[in-house]
């Protein structure tokens, strides 16, 4: 399917899944596998849920009641994930989703791990924690390969090449870009963010490597030039979500071609912006809105990397496709 304004605005929620009554707590993370076949969610109820993304089907519940769960991310193996613990310890766990057996524990963090990002290049991953560190791990070793001191809270994102990562500190309105092969040298570029925009909680590079999205639940998103860090666009036109105690995985995302941004709205809809055909330095309003699923107020959003579909979540998980394709 061609990704265009017309086609994106045709998207509709075709399947919704509500958590059981005893589990009704927010979804805190979403992850598609590399092939776009499966979706893995983590919720504040200490359960993960696995879906067939292509068939829009629920597959199974993976309980983590003893340790809690957050930031559940597929590795490059379709049947494996890593996720952070929220109780008892702050270890990161490597789990086989088919056998429900742990393959490894990654130990060292001294506080809650708020985000995990898997390298697009190889079997390494980054973790950001409230212990004032970001750590680089290899799936084959339980100890961190490198530790980068940071302020809290912090956000992390790999660029599409897997050779550079961004480390953002909303508190001091700075982003550092790091070469993974030269971590000891510190950031090769430090980007200053407008202090008025201090509530972002997610960063995402576009797949073409041109843009860096700063996503917030505060009714505003910002797009930066991924090479020099200059602010290109401010995206407005959505209503802010109320503050809450639970983490979330971001209220905006790029489409796979990097030309459009989708963002959730507290009024129960999804906004669409086109930054690729806009003049930089502009405050962009939505081109239009996609209605959310009935009785749903989605907060978190993710676009499938391989198929023309996206998912939103909070207390429900909603699958959106273009019914005409």
VENVENZI-V295234 format. One line per field, one symbol per residue. phi: phi as a letter, one per 40 degrees, with the letter a starting at -180 (. if undefined). A space follows every 50 residues. Layout:
# VENVENZI-V295234
phi = ???
This chain:
# VENVENZI-V295234
phi = .ccbdcccccdbcbabbbcddcbcbccbabaccdcgcbbbbbbccgbbbb bccccfbcbabbcbccbgaafcbcccccbbabaccbagbbccbbbccccf bccabbbicbadccabbccccacbabbbbccgabbbbbdcbcbccabbca cbcbbbaccccgcbbbbbbdcbfbbbbbcccbcccgccabbcbddcbbbc babaccccgcbbcbbbbcgabbbbcccbgcccabbbhbcccccacccach baaccdcgcbbbacbccgabcbbbccbbccgccccccibbcccdgbbcbb aacccbbcabbbaacbbbbbacccb
